[in-house]
């Protein structure tokens, strides 16, 4: 176990705006609760994960995906004896900056911001949302989260190098985040691999046999389940197979991380920061399974004609509304008097990124007329 590498809550660098300690909740527990009560977290319920909700009520949305990541991440932290509260806070916060329409929305906003010499990244946007755009407290902007949660939001899926944009300078560029933050990236990978497989099967985009031809571990799981439950329905057998896949990937992630930590000889949490590579990882064989599953999903799901058409439509709509709001800034919501002034393109980006899918449609139709009519004329 990795208790010796657990981030000690008593060593937190604290909050940007000092606050008195709470009598029965530690700082990371308070961060978790603040995130759950934020508007950005609630909006995840109506943001697309992969499949649009119009097709079925049973598909994951961005909120249910976040809950699945949190459950997986907390399990991993518990087994490895890391700080579960820090891990859970990061899992719950990690997608709060995602725009509507999943990765299509991210691409549209990134392309739009490139025209102004900037980029859109949902991790950086998550930090921006929780650090300044949320307005719940009279004493400070944002949620005033601990340094470790803010750092982990920014760095859970990639390290920050020296010389990156100035806003990142405060988050220890050149150093790795704690293990609790490193867990989130691969817990996310486990969650979306298994969930997207499940949703794609329900959408009729693939069959278990098709994936089995490309992912040997999945083929073995399918064979085992069919042998154990010959009388079960196809749906029941498929769900049982997905459950086995989750267990396989999570177990491989725990084992791979333990092996890596033992081989490094790291002694304390601070050693994790200075180590030149990340410690949290799959075993070699499990990592290969995850890689093959991602390839199969890209081939049969993410690149499918149905999702490709939806993605292109979403990019077109977001780009149109971005340009319209840039030309008509009076249509933007009034900024809080205490908010830091930002250039027009940033104000438009923040507004669009915070939208749910359904709110986007309402605004789009109000400002630009019938979206379907406009798309037919394009």
N, C-alpha and C positions, 0 to 999 in steps of 0.2 A: 504494500500500500504506500501511498505518497503523502502521508500526513505531514512529513517533514518539509514538503514543498508547498503545502497549503498556504494561501496568502493569509497572514494574520490580520484580522480586522482591526486590532489595536494599532497596527502600523499604517493604517490608512493616512494618506496625505490630506484628508479632510475635504471640506467643501469650499467653494470659491467665496461664499459669504458665510462666515462663522455662525453656527447655531448651537444652542445648549443641547447637551445629550438628552436622549429620551430615557425615561426611567425603566422601560422594559423591552425596548426594541433597539437592536444595534444598528449602526449606520447603514449596512447593506439591506437589512430588513426594511428600514424606512425608505430606502431607494426603491425597493421592489414595490412597496405599497404606493409610492408616488407615481411610479410608471403605470401601474394598473388603473389608477384613478385619473390618468391624463386623457385628454380628448384624443390625442394622437393614437393611443392604444385602442380606444373604443372605435375609432374610424377604421381600424384594420378589418373589422367585421364585414365591411362593404367594399373591400379592395380585392381584386382578383388575384388568386395565386397562380393558376395556370388556365383553368377552364372557367369560362364566363358562367355566372349563376343562372342565366336564362336557359341553359341547356338542362340543368338538373339542380335540385335543392341539396343533393348529397355530396357535391364536390367540395373540396377544401377551399376556404377563402384564406386571406392573409392572417386573420386572427386564429382560425383553427390550426393553421400551420404553425403559428407561433406557439400555441399551447403544446403541440406535439414536440416541437424543438425543446421547449422548457422541460417537458416530462422526461425526454431522453437525456438531456444535459444534466438534470438533477440526479437521475439514476447513476450516470457516470461519475458525477462528483461524489455521490454517496459511497459508491464502491471504492473509489480511489481516496476517499477521505479528504477531499478538497472542501473549500467553503461553499456550501450549498446555496446560501443566501446570495452571495456575490454571483455565482453561476446562474441562478434563477433570474436575478435582476437583469443580467446581460441577455439572457435568452428572451425575456419578455420585451426588451427594448430594441433588439437587434434589427427589426424591420420597420420601426416606427417612421422612418423617413422614406419608405417606399411610396412612389406615386401610384395613381390609378393605372389599371391595365398591365400590371406585372412588369416584366422586363421590357415590354414594348414602350411603356410609359417612361421607363428610365432612359431608353435609347433616344426617344423623342426629346426629352428635356436635355440630355447630354448634347445632342446635336444642336439644339437651340442655344445652349450656353457657350458652345465652342465659338459661335459667331462673335462673342464678346470676350474671347480669350480666357474663358472659364470652363469648368467641367461640372457635370452633375454626377454625384456618387451617392447612393442611398445610405451608405454608412456615415458619410460626412453630413448628409441631410438629417439623419436620425439624431446625431449629436446637436446639430443646429436647432432642430425642433425642440428637443428636451432641454437644451441649454438656454434658449432665448425666446423661441416663438410661443411656447406654452406660457400662459399667463394665469396663474392660480394663487399666487402669494403676494401680499402687499409689500413684503420686505425685500424682494429680489425678483429679477426676471427668471424665467424658466423654472426648472424643478430643483435647482441647486443640489444636484447629485454629487456623490463623492467622486474624487479624482479617479479612482480605480474603475468605477462604472463608466464614467465619461471616456476614459482612455480605452476601455474594453469595447465600447460601442464603435469607436473609430478604428481600432486595431485588431478586432477579433478575427478578421479574415485576411488581413495582410499587414505586414510590418510597415512602419513609416520610416523612410530613409532620411538621413540628414540632407538639408537643402530643399525639402518639399515646401509647399506654400506656408507662409508665416503663421496662419492660424493653427497649424499642426505642431509648431515649435514647442508648445507647452506640454506635449504629450510624449515626452521622452523618445524622440526620433533616434533610430539606431539601436534601440533596445526592444526586446521581446516583451509582450504583455504577460501577466501572470497565467498560470496553467488554467485557471477558471475561465479566462477569456479565450484561450486557445481551444478549449473544449467546444465552444459554441460553433465554430466554423464546421467542424466535422459532425457534430450533433445535427446541425442544419442539413448537411449532406445526407446523413442517414434518413432524416425525416422526409426530405423531398424525394429521394430515390424511391422510398417505399410508398409514400403517399401518391406520387405521380404515377407509379405503376398501378396502384389501386384505382385511381381516378381514370386513367387511360383505359383500363380494362372495362370499367363501367361505361365509358364513352364509346366502347366498341372499336378503339383504335389499335388494339393488339390482343393477342391471345397468349395464355401461359406457354403454349408450345412454341410460339414464335420467339419469345424471349429466351426460352430454354435452349434454343439453337445457338444463342449468342452468349449466354451466361451459364457456365457449367454448374456453379453452385445452385443457381435457381433450378436447373434441370434436376439436380439431386434432391432438392427440397420437394419439387413437384412429385417425383417418383415416391418419396417417402410418404407424403401426405396421401397420395392415391392408394398406396398399399395399406396405410393405417385406417383410412376412412372410405372404403369402397362404396358404402351406401349413402354417403353425404351428397348434398347437392353441389353443383359446380360452384355456386356462390360460396358455400361453406368451405369447400376445399380450397378455393382461391384465398379466402380470408385467412385460413389456417396457414397457408404457404407464406403470405405476406408477414404474418406474425413470426414465423420461423426466420424470415429474412431479416426483420428488425433485430431479432435476438442474435442472429449470426453477426451482423454488422456492429452492433453495440458491444458484443463480447470481444470481437476482434479489435475494436477501438480501445477497450479497456486493457486488453492484453498487450497490444502494441505500445501503448503509452507506458505501461509498467516496464516493459522490456527496454524502451528507450531511456527511461529515467534511471534504471539500474545501470545501464551501460555508460551513462555520463558521469556518474559519481557525484551529482549535485547534492548539496547538503541542506540548503535553506532556500526559501522563496526568492531571495534576492539573486541567487545564482541562476535562476530561470531567466531573469531579465538579461543577464550578461552573456548567456550561452548563445553561440552564433546561429543556432537553428531552433526550430520549434520542437517541443518534446511530445506534444499530443499528436498521435498518429495511429493509423491502422497497422496491424501486422502486414507483412508483405502480401500474403495470400488474400486477406480480407480487403486490402487496398485495391488489389487487382479486380476483385468482385465488384467493388464500388465503381471502379473505372469502367468496367464492361457494362454495368447497369446504366451508367450515365450515357455511354455511347448508344446503347439500345434505345433508351428513351429519346435521345436526340434524333435518332434515325426514324423512329416510328411515331413519335408524339410531337415533340417540339417543332419538327420540320414538316409535319403533316400539312396537307393543303388547307384543311379547316382552320388550324391554328395560325398558319401563315397568313391567310386572308384576314383573320381577325386582327392579327398583329399589325399588318399594313394599314388597315382601316383606323386602328387606334392611333398609330403614329401620325397619320394624316390629320386626324381630328385634333390631336394635342398640338401639333404644329400650327394649325390654323388658328386655334384659340390663343396660343402664345402670341402669335403675330398681331391678332386683333387687340388683345389687351395691352400690348406694347404700344400700339398706335392710339389706344383709347384708355389711358390710365385712370380716367374718371370712373371707369366701370369696375375698378378694383375696390375691395372693401377698404374702409377708412383704417389707416394705421393707428395703433395705440399711441397716445401722445408721448408716452415714456419710451417707446421703442426706438432703437438706434436707426437713423435714416439709412436706406440702402438705395442703390441705383435701380432704375425702373425694371431692367431685365431680371434682377434678383427678386424684386417684389413679385413679378409675374411668376417666376419659377417657384417661389415659396407658396404662392396661392394655388397653383396647379398641382404641385407635389402633395399638398395637404388634402386634396379632394378625394372623396370616394368615387367609385365608378359612377354610381347613380347620380351623385351631385354634379359630376362633370357633365352628364347628359342634360341635366336641367339647365345648367348655365350655358352650355353649348347651344341648346335649342332656343333659349331666351335671347342670346346675343347674336347668333348666326342663322337663326331660322331652323327649319327641319333638317336635322343632320342627314337623314336618308336622302332627302331631295338634293342637298348639296353634293353628297357623294355620287349620286347618279349623274350630276352635271360635270363632275371632275374628269 
